[in-house]
Amino acid sequence: MPLASPPAELGIGEVAARSGLAVSALHFYESKGLIRAARSAGNQRRYPRSILRRVAFIRIAQRVGIPLAAIADALQALPAERTPTAADWRRLSRGWKDDLDARILALTQLRDQLDGCIGCGCLSLKACPLRNAQDALSQEGPGPHFEG
């Protein structure tokens, strides 16, 4: 007896179960243009099986800190909005590495400088690396320059 072939399309509940996402998350992704569904005659969302790879791509990109807007831009740049391939991931991730490196450096500096600033009260001292990076406020004179 031959095995039945899997359905060409999946309902939203099936996509949610297979991807580990809530249905509301899939609705959110759709509202942001990250995924698309066709509609059945009964107005139910129907997704191609390839949506599972696309959703996995989105989740992995989010997990490494890529903003949804950047993910959406990357997906829209793919020909005919096709599902990302391993080669697409390599290309896109190379482009995201510089941004991630810059954010890692900024967070590391913040972490390392945080204890020197807590309790100072004004957070706009001439030497404050958190609110006055590279001493940008020194031209405005002494004292606080930001209101709480």
N, C-alpha and C positions, 0 to 999 in steps of 0.2 A: 504494500500500500504506500503510495508516494506521500511525502510530507506536504502539508498545505503551505503555500507561500504566505509570507506575512502580508498584512494589508499595506497598500501603497500609501495610505494616509492614516494619521493618528488623530484621535480626539484630544481635547485639552486635558482631560483626566489622565489619559494614557501618557501624554508628554510629561505631565506633572509627576506621575508615578515613576516613570523611567528616568527623569532628570533629577529627582529629589527636590524639586522646587514646588512651592505652593502655586495653585492656580492663580492667585492674586499676583504673584511675581511674574508669571507669564503674561498676564494682562498688562502689567506695568511695562515689561519689555516691549510688548506690542505697542503700547501708547507712546513709547520713546522711539519707535521705528527700528528697534533692534531685531525683531522677528515679525513675520506676517503670517496670517492664516487666511485660507480660502474659506468660503462659507458654503455649507451644504444647502440643499433645497429647504431644509428645516431651520436654516440660519445658525447652524452649529459650526464652531470653528473646526477646521480640518487642516492639519499640518502635514507636510511631506516628512518622510522618515528622517531626512537629512537635518531636520530641525534639532534633533538630539545633539548632533555634532556642533551646530551653531550655538545652542544653549551652553554646551560644555565650554566652548571657546569664550563666551561671554563671562561665564562664572570663573574660569581660570584667570582671565584678564582682570576681573574685579578683585580676585583674591590677591593678586600681586600689586594692587593699588592703582590700576588704570581707571581713570574716571569714565563714567558711562558715555559722556559726550565724545571722548577720544575713541572709545570702542565703537560707537555708532559711526563716527567718521571713517574708521578703518573698514567696517563692514560695508559701508556705502561705496567705498572705493573698489570693492571686488566686482569683477565683471558680472553683470546680470544678477547681482546680489546672491551669488552662489555661496555655498557652504565653504568656510575656510579650510584650506588644506594644511598639511604640516609645513609645506614651503611658505604658505601665507603667514603662518605663525612665526616662522624664523624671520621672515622679512619684517613683519610688524613689530615683533619683540625687539629687534635691533633698534628700530626707531624709538621705542619706548625706554630703552636702557638709560639714555642720557637724562631723561626726565626723572626716572626713578633714582638714579645716582645723585642728582641734585637734591631731591627730596630727602634721601637718606642722609646726605651731608648736613642739610639744614636741621633735620630732626636730631642728629647726633650732636651738633653744636648747641641746639636748644637744650637738650638733656644735660650736656656738660656745663652749661652756663646758668642753668635754672636756679641752682642753690645760691648763687651770688646775687640774684635779683629779688628773690622772695623777701618781702618785708621792707623793701626800700621805700615803698609808698607812692612814688611818682611814676616810675617806669619810663621816664623820659630824661633821665640824667644824661649828661653829655657822653658818658662812656657806656650807657646801657646797650648791650648787644641785641636785646630783644625788641625794643621799640625804636632804637636809634642806630640801626646798623650803619657801619662806616661813618659814624659821627655826623650824619646828615643834618641834625638840628643845631649844631654848634653855631651856625650863622645866625640863628634866631635869638641868641643870648641865653643866659642861664635860667634855670627853673623849669617847671613843667610846661609842656606845650600841647598836651592832649588832655581832654576832659574825660573822666571816668565813664 
